[in-house]
Amino acid sequence: MSETRPKVYSLLALSQAIRNLLAERIGQQSFWLRAEIAQIKQAASGHWYMDLVQEKNHQRLASMSAVIWKLDYEAMIDKHGPDIKPLLIAGQELVLRVMVDYHPLYGLKLLIKDLDLSFVLGELERRKRETLDRLEKEGLLKKQKEIASSLVYQNIAVLCSEEAAAYQDFVQHLMQNEFGYRLQCDLYPVPVQGVAAADKIRAKLESLPIERYELVVIIRGGGSRLDLDAFNDEALARTAALFPLAIHTGIGHESDLSVLDIVAHKAHKTPTAVADYLLDKMQAFEGQLQQIATFLENKSKDILSLESERMHGFLEILRLLPLSQIRSSRGDIHQVASSMVRLSADGIRAYERHLEAIGHRLKEKPQIQLRREAEQLSRLQDRLNELGKIQLERMQKDLGHLVNRLELLKPERTLERGYSITRKDEKSVNSVLELKEDEVIETQVKDGRFSSRIIKIERNE
């Protein structure tokens, strides 16, 4: 009995059988698939080739090749807009509508026909909430708000794409302001969209020469939620929260704040809104300076008015003081003279009485007594002369002091100290009420006199 040999199939036959089986069971059906992109590239033809994987605890459970044909990709762009292109990156988890395709030569692959954009947006929102929760627990959402705002910001570091119209709008709005304010804005170019955008913005922040600036501004010209996802990056948010300078954002969206907006010192809707804020700060500061200047001007006027009144009082005292001193000195001189006359008269009378007594004694005593009295009379005369001389020297010294005081109070000495005397018709002028315009007045200074014609008279309030 001969042994039955097993049937041997060719590889092509097996491949066609698998293809027929898949066509019979699945046919042209499509279904939704959740998977992560492991690697992806776009060919020159416009087709996208990728490997889809499913992992758990960093272990790969399944892997399959997939492709988006150029026509299908263009249809997806027409349906969802250009938002889908940033999603086609390694590491991105997507929900895709796929069809199973098996080719005898190229094997099994998935044909991607569409994707669920709402799933991606939901994932973005979930990650955003988780990031905000972690930052809030660590107290990082309030760090930037604790930085004190400056009265004005004049030196500003701007992080933005160099080619973006947002930067041009921002700078133009600042430089063409109606108030003529000038601000120094230095551009630090960074990408504001894409996979590497968050890391590059963070690296640029960490390398900024912060000693040259008072403010950092991060701006871009708006975009979809997917375009702005770089600003939800947790590492970027941490760097911004702990940054020593205030960070203001103007990312160009109104309905949804990014994590960076929430962490920043202040978030603005658009780049031009940031510019308006900076100009408003300058205008408010200018207003404060004007108020201070007005206050100082009024205060100075009050002080000058008070000092002017005091000066006029001093001038009046100086005008009257010489006369008062002269009168006082005259009284002192008269008093001294009276004292001298009185003392001289007393001395003469005493001398006469003494002489009279001596005359009586001379008549009654002998010659020896006469000589003794003569000697005593001589001593008394010397004493009287000495006392008179001392009294006269004292009076002369007092009189010299009075003469010196009168000399200092002379008008000529007042002129030498920088003052002047103004006269009209040989009379001193004490008030502007005594003058009229076009009249001729004479002014005396220390080294001469000169005449002036009055052009204008102003009276103090």
LUMDO-257228 format. One record per residue: residue in three letters; x, y, z of N, C-alpha, C in turn. Coordinates in steps of 0.05 Angstrom, whole numbers, plus 5000, padded with zeros to 4 digits. Layout:
<atoms>
ALAXYZXYZXYZ/...
</atoms>
This chain:
<atoms>
MET501749775000500050005000501850255000/SER501350424980503150664978502250884997/GLU504251035008503751255027502651495012/THR500451615023499251855011500952095018/ARG501852244997503552475002501752715008/PRO502552885028500953125034500953325011/LYS498753475010498553674989500253914996/VAL501754004977503654234981502554474966/TYR502154694980501154944968503455134962/SER503055284942505055494936504455734954/LEU506555904957506256144974504156324962/LEU504056344936502056514923499256414928/ALA498956134927496356024932495456074960/LEU497256054979496556105007495856405011/SER497356574998496856865001494156924989/GLN493556804965490956864953488656754970/ALA489156524983487056405000486556595024/ILE488656695036488256875058486857125049/ARG487557225025486257465014483257415009/ASN482657174998479857114992478257085018/LEU479656955038478256925064477657195077/LEU479557375076479157645088476957795072/ALA477057755045474957895029472257785035/GLU472157515039469557385045468457475072/ARG470257475092469357545119469057845124/ILE470858005113470858295119469958455095/GLY470858365072470158515047471158795048/GLN469358985040470059275040469159415065/GLN468759265086467859385110470159565122/SER469259775136471159935151470259945180/PHE472159985198471459995226473460175240/TRP472660265265474260445280476260295297/LEU478660395297480960265311482460475328/ARG483060395352484660565370487460455371/ALA489460615364492160525364494060765366/GLU496660695372498660905374500560885351/ILE501461115341503361115319506161065330/ALA507460845321510160785330512260935314/GLN511860935287513561085269511961155245/ILE512861375232511261475209513061645191/LYS512461645165513961815146512161865122/GLN512562085110511062155086512862135062/ALA512061975042513661935018513362174999/ALA515162184980515162404961512562404944/SER511362174942508862144927506462264942/GLY506762324968504562434984503262235001/HIS503961964999502861755015504161765043/TRP502661685063503761665091503961375098/TYR506361285107506861015115507561015145/MET506260825160506660825189506360545200/ASP507360515225506860265240505160345264/LEU502960195267501160235290501660015310/VAL501560095336502159905358500059935380/GLN499859725396498359745421500259645443/GLU500559805464502359735486500959755513/LYS502059605532501059615559503359575578/ASN503659765596505959755615508559735600/HIS508759885578511159905561511859635548/GLN509859455546510159205531508459215506/ARG509559155483508059165458506458905455/LEU503858955452501958725450501258665421/ALA501258865404500558815376501859035359/SER502358965333503559155314502559095286/MET502059305271501159265244501859515227/SER502559465201503159685183500559815174/ALA500760065167498460215157499360425137/VAL497460515121498160715101495760905097/ILE496361155091494261345083495061425054/TRP493461345036494061415008493561715004/LYS494961824985494962114981492062224978/LEU490362084962487662174958486062164983/ASP486461955000485061945025485962165044/TYR488562225043489662445060488462715052/GLU488262755026487063005017484163035024/ALA482762805024479962805032479662865061/MET481462755077481462815106482063115111/ILE483963225096484563515098482063675092/ASP480663605070478263745063476163735085/LYS476063505098473963475118474663605145/HIS477163575154477863665181479663915180/GLY480663985157482464215156485364125162/PRO487164315161490064245165490664175194/ASP488664165212489264095240490263815243/ILE489663645223490463355227493363305222/LYS494763485207497563425201499263415226/PRO498963595246500663565270500163315285/LEU497863175280497262935294498862695284/LEU499862715259501162485247504162485255/ILE504562415280507262415292507462165309/ALA509962075312510461845329509661895358/GLY508461695371507561725398504761825401/GLN503461915379500662015381498661785380/GLU496861785399494661585399492261695385/LEU491161535367488961625350486761415349/VAL484361505342482161335335481761365305/LEU482161145290482261155260480060975249/ARG478961055226477160885211478960745189/VAL479060475191480860325174479460105159/MET480660025137479959785122482359595121/VAL481759335122483859135121484559065092/ASP487159075086487959015059490258805060/TYR489958605043492058405042492958375013/HIS495558385009496658354982498658134983/PRO498557944963500357714963503257794964/LEU503958024953506758104951507558284975/TYR505758464983506458655004505358585032/GLY503758385034502758285059500358445070/LEU499858415096497558535109498158815118/LYS496258995113496559265122493759385125/LEU493559605139491059755144491060005126/LEU488760045113488360285098486760485115/ILE488060705121486760905138485061095121/LYS482461115128480661275112479761535126/ASP479961535152478961765167479961745196/LEU479761965211480461955239478362115255/ASP478162045281476262175299477662405313/LEU477162645303478562885314477562945342/SER475062875348474062935375475462765396/PHE476362525389477862365408480462495415/VAL481862605395484362745399484062985417/LEU481963145410481463385426480763315455/GLY479263095458478563005485481062925500/GLU482862785487485362705500487062955508/LEU487063145489488563395496487363525520/GLU484763545522483463675544483963515570/ARG483963245568484463085592487263125602/ARG489263125584492063165592492363455603/LYS490963645591491163915601490163935630/ARG487863815635486663815662488563685682/GLU489763455674491563315692494063485698/THR495063625677497363805681496664025700/LEU494364155696493564375714493164275743/ASP492064035746491763925773494463895787/ARG496363785773499063745785500364015792/LEU500164205773501464465778500064605802/GLU497464575804496064705826496764585853/LYS497064315854497864185879500664275888/GLU502364335869505064425875505264725879/GLY502964865876502965155881504265315859/LEU504465205835505865335813504065515797/LEU501365495800499565665785499665955795/LYS500665995819500566265831503366395832/LYS505366245824508166345827508566605811/GLN507666605786508066845769506467085779/LYS504067025790502267245800503567385824/GLU505467255838506667375861508867575854/ILE509667575829511667775819510268045817/ALA511368245830510168515830510368635802/SER508168765794508068895767509669155768/SER511169215747512669465745510769685737/LEU511469935744509870165735509870185704/VAL512270125693512470125663514369895656/TYR514069805631515869605620517069725595/GLN519769755594521069885571522969695557/ASN524069495571525869305558524569035559/ILE523868935535522068695534523368485516/ALA523368235525524268015509521767885497/VAL521767845470519467745456520167465445/LEU518667265452518966995442516766945422/CYS517566905397515566875375516966765351/SER515366665332516566585306517366835291/GLU519766815280520867055266519267125241/GLU518066925228516466985204513567045210/ALA512767025234509867055241509067345238/ALA506667385227505567655225504867765252/ALA504467585272503867675299505967855310/TYR508567785305510767955315510768225302/GLN510368235276510368485261508068665271/ASP505768545276503468695286504068805314/PHE505268645330505968725357507868955358/VAL510068935342512069145342510969405329/GLN509469375307508269605294506369755312/HIS504769605327502869725345504269885367/LEU506569775376508069915397509470165386/MET510770135363512370355352510770585340/GLN508370535331506770735318504670845337/ASN505170835363503170935382502971235381/GLU500571335387500071625384501371795406/PHE502471665427503571815449506571865445/GLY507771725425510671765421512371605440/TYR511271405454512871245472514771065457/ARG517171005468519070835456519770605475/LEU519470355465520070125480522169955465/GLN523969825480526069655468525069365468/CYS524469255445523468985442525568815427/ASP526568615440528568435427527168165421/LEU527368085395526067835387527967595392/TYR526867385404528267135407526666925392/PRO527466865367525766695350525466405361/VAL523066305362522466035370520165935353/PRO519965675349517565565335515265565355/VAL512865625345510565645363508465425356/GLN509365225341507565005333509264765327/GLY508164525333509664285326510664145350/VAL511863905345512763725366514963855383/ALA516863995370519164095384518764375395/ALA516464495390515964775398516264825427/ALA514964655443514964695473517864685484/ASP519464485475522164455485523864695477/LYS523464795453525165015443524365275458/ILE521865315463520965545478522165535506/ARG521965295518523065265546526065315546/ALA527565205526530465245525531165545521/LYS529565675505530065965501529566125526/LEU527566055541527066195567529366155586/GLU530365905587532565845606535165995599/SER535466065573537966195565537766495562/LEU535466615569535066905566536867055586/PRO538167275577539667445595537767625611/ILE536667525633534467655647535267925658/GLU537967975662538768235673538168465654/ARG537668405629537168615609534268685606/TYR532468535619529568575613527968595638/GLU525568725635523568735656521168555651/LEU520868465627518468305620519168115597/VAL517867885597518067695575515267665563/VAL515067685536512467665522512667425503/ILE510667235505510567005487508067045470/ILE508367065444506067125427506066945402/ARG503666905390503266785364500566875354/GLY500066835329497666945316495266765316/GLY494666625338492366465339492766185327/GLY490566045324490665775313488665595326/SER488465355317486565155328487665045354/ARG486064895368486864775393489264585389/LEU489264455367491564275361494064435357/ASP493764665342496164825336497364935362/LEU495564985381496465115406497164915428/ASP497264665422497764465442500564485454/ALA502464605440505164635451505064805476/PHE503164985479503065155502501665015526/ASN500864765522499864605545502064425556/ASP504464445546506564265555507264315585/GLU507464105600507864125629510664235636/ALA512664135621515364225627515664525621/LEU514464615599514464905593513065065614/ALA510764965623509265105644510865125670/ARG512264915677513864925702516065135699/THR517465135676519565335672518465615674/ALA516165665661514965925662514066005690/ALA512965815705511965875732514265965750/LEU516565845747518865905765520666115753/PHE519966235730521666435717521766685735/PRO524066815738524267045756523067305746/LEU522667325719521367555708518367495702/ALA516767705702513967675694513767595665/ILE511967395659511467305632508567375624/HIS508267505602505567565591505267415565/THR502867305560502267155536500267305519/GLY500467275493498467365474498367165451/ILE497066945457497266715438495066735417/GLY493166905420491266955398488766775398/HIS487766705422485266555423483666655447/GLU481066645444479366775464477766565481/SER477066345468475166165481476465965501/ASP479065905497480365695513483165775520/LEU483765795546486365875555488165625556/SER490665655547492565445549493665435577/VAL495165215583496465195609498465425614/LEU499865495593501765715595500365975602/ASP497966025589496366265596495666275625/ILE494866045636493966035664496366075683/VAL498665965676501065985693502266265692/ALA502066405669503366655665502466875684/HIS504167075686503467305703500867445693/LYS500467465667498067575656497767465627/ALA495267385620494667285594492967485579/HIS493667535554492167725537490967565513/LYS488867665501487567525479489267515454/THR490567735447492067745422494767895427/PRO496567875408499068025410498668325412/THR496768435396496168715398494968795425/ALA493568615438492468665464494768695484/VAL496968535481499268575498500468845493/ALA500768935468501869195462500169415474/ASP497469385472495669585484496069605514/TYR496469375527496869375556499469525563/LEU501669475548504169615554503969915550/LEU502469995529502070285524500370405546/ASP498270255555496570365576498170405602/LYS500070215607501770245631503470505629/MET504570555605506170795601504471045604/GLN502071035593500271275595499471325624/ALA498871115639498171155667500471265683/PHE502871165677505271265691505771555685/GLU505371635659505771915651503672085666/GLY501271985669499172135683500072185713/GLN501171975725502072005753504272215755/LEU506172205735508372405736507272685732/GLN505272725715504072985711502773085737/GLN501372905751500172985776502273065797/ILE504472915798506572985817507873255809/ALA508273295783509473545774507573785781/THR504973745777503073965784503174015814/PHE503173805830503373845859505873995867/LEU508173915855510674045862510674335853/GLU509474395830509374665820507774845839/ASN505374735847503674895866505074925893/LYS506374715902507774735928510074935926/SER511474935904513675125901512675405901/LYS510375455887509275725886508475815915/ASP507275635930506575705958508975775974/ILE511075615971513575665987514775925979/LEU514975975952516076225943514476465952/SER511776445952510076665962510576715991/LEU510776506007511276536036514076666041/GLU516076566026518776676030518876966020/SER517377035999517277305990516177496012/GLU513977396025512777556046514777596069/ARG516177376076518177406097520477596089/MET521277586064523377766054522578056056/HIS520078116048519078386050519078476080/GLY518378296098518378356126521178426136/PHE523178256126525978306133526978576122/LEU526178646098526978896086525879136102/GLU523379106111522179326127523679356153/ILE524379126165525879136190528579276185/LEU529979196163532579316156532279616151/ARG530079696140529679986134529280136160/LEU527880026179527280166204529480126225/LEU531079916223533079856244535180076248/PRO536380176226538280396230537180626246/LEU534780716239533580946254533180876283/SER532280636288531880556316534580546331/GLN536580436317539180416330540380696335/ILE539980876316540981146320539681286344/ARG536981256345535581376368536581256394/SER536880986394537880856419540680956426/SER542380976405545181066410545181356420/ARG543481526409543381796418542681806448/GLY540781646456540081636484542381546501/ASP543881346492546281256507548281476509/ILE548681616487550681836487549882056507/HIS547382136506546382336524546682246553/GLN546181986558546381886585549281886594/VAL551181806577553981816584554882096589/ALA553982276571554882566574553782676601/SER551282616607550082706632551682606656/SER552482346654553982226676556682366679/MET557982426657560582556658560282836670/VAL558182986662557783256673557183236703/ARG555583046710554883016739557282936755/LEU558882746745561182666760563282896762/SER563583046740565483266741564583476761/ALA561983536760560983746779561283656808/ASP560683396813561083296840563983306849/GLY565683236831568583246837569483526843/ILE568583716827569383996831568284106857/ARG565784046863564684136888566184016912/ALA566783756910568283636932571083766935/TYR572283826912574983956912574784236925/GLU572584376917572184646928571784636958/ARG570184446967569684416996572284357011/HIS573884186998576484107011578284347012/LEU578384506991579984746990579184947012/GLU576484967014575385147034576285057062/ALA576084807067576884697093579884747098/ILE581384707077584284757080584885057086/GLY583385227073583785517078583285587107/HIS581185467118580685517147582885407164/ARG583885167157585985047173588585217171/LEU589085327146591485477142591485727160/LYS589185837165589086077181589586007210/GLU589085767219589185697247591685537254/LYS593085397235595285217242597885347233/PRO599985237243602685337235603485247207/GLN605985327201606985277174607184977168/ILE607984827188608284537184605684397176/GLN603484497188600884387182600084467153/LEU601084707146600484797118601784607098/ARG604284537104605684357085604284077083/ARG603483977107602083717108599483727091/GLU597983947095595483967080595983997050/ALA598184127044598884167016599483887003/GLU600983727018601583457008599083297004/GLN597283307024594783157022593083256998/LEU593183526995591683646973592883546946/SER595483516945596683416920595883126914/ARG595882966936594982696932592082676923/LEU590382846935587582846927587282936898/GLN588983126891588783216863589682996843/ASP591882856851592682626833590582416832/ARG589282366855587182156855584882236837/LEU584182496840581982596824582582586794/ASN585082656788585882636759585782346749/GLU586682166766586781876758583881766754/LEU582181836773579381746771578081876746/GLY578582126742577382256718578382136692/LYS581082066692582181946668580981666663/ILE580681506684579481236681576581256671/GLN575081446683572281476675572081576646/LEU573981756639573881856612574581636592/GLU576581466598577281246580574981046577/ARG573480996599571180816597569080926579/MET568581196583566581316567567381326537/GLN569981376533570881386505570581106492/LYS571180896507570880616496567980556490/ASP566180636509563280586503562380746479/LEU563380986477562681156454563681036428/GLY566180916429567280786405565580546396/HIS564580386416562880166409560380266395/LEU559280476407556780586395557280686366/VAL559580816362560280916335560480686316/ASN561780466325562080226307559380116300/ARG557580096320554879986314553380166294/LEU553680436298552480616279553680586251/GLU556280536250557580506224556480256209/LEU556080036224554979796211552179836201/LEU550680016214547880046207547480266186/LYS549680376177549380576156548280456130/PRO546680596115545680496089547880396071/GLU550280536071552380456053553280166059/ARG553280086085554079816091551979616082/THR549479696084547279516073547579476043/LEU548379686029548779666000551079475994/GLU553179486010555479306006554779016009/ARG552678956024551778676028549978576005/GLY549678725983548278635959545478745956/TYR544578915975541979045973542279305957/SER539979405948539879665934537579835944/ILE537780095939535680285947534580405922/THR531880385920530580505896529080755906/ARG529580975891528381235898526781355875/LYS524781495882523281655863522981935874/ASP523882125859523882405868525382425895/GLU527782295897529482305920528282175945/LYS525982025941524781885964524881585959/SER525381435981525581145978522781025971/VAL522880825953520480695944519980445961/ASN517680425974517080195991514880015980/SER513480105959511179945948510780005919/VAL509879805903509379855875506980045871/LEU505480085892503180275889504180565886/GLU506680615893507780885891508880935862/LEU508780735845510080755818507980735796/LYS508680835774507080825750508980745727/GLU507780615707509280535683510280785668/ASP512680765657514080975641515281185659/GLU515081155686516381345703519381275705/VAL520981475712523881435715524481415745/ILE525881205752526681165780529681145781/GLU530781185805533681185810534280955830/THR536280795823537080575840539980615849/GLN540480595875543080625886544180355894/VAL546580285885547980045893550580125907/LYS552179935915554479995931556480175917/ASP556680155890558780305877557680525858/GLY555180605862554180815845551180815843/ARG550180975825547280995820546680965790/PHE544280885784543380875756540380925755/SER539481025732536581095728535380885710/SER532780825715531280625699528580745692/ARG527480645670524680715663522980465667/ILE520680505680518880275687517380185662/ILE517679935655516279815632513779675641/LYS513979525662511679365671511679345701/ILE509379355713509079335742507379085748/GLU508278915765506778675774506478685804/ARG504078655813503578655842503178375852/ASN504378305875503978045886501078005895/GLU500177755890497477695899497377665929/
</atoms>
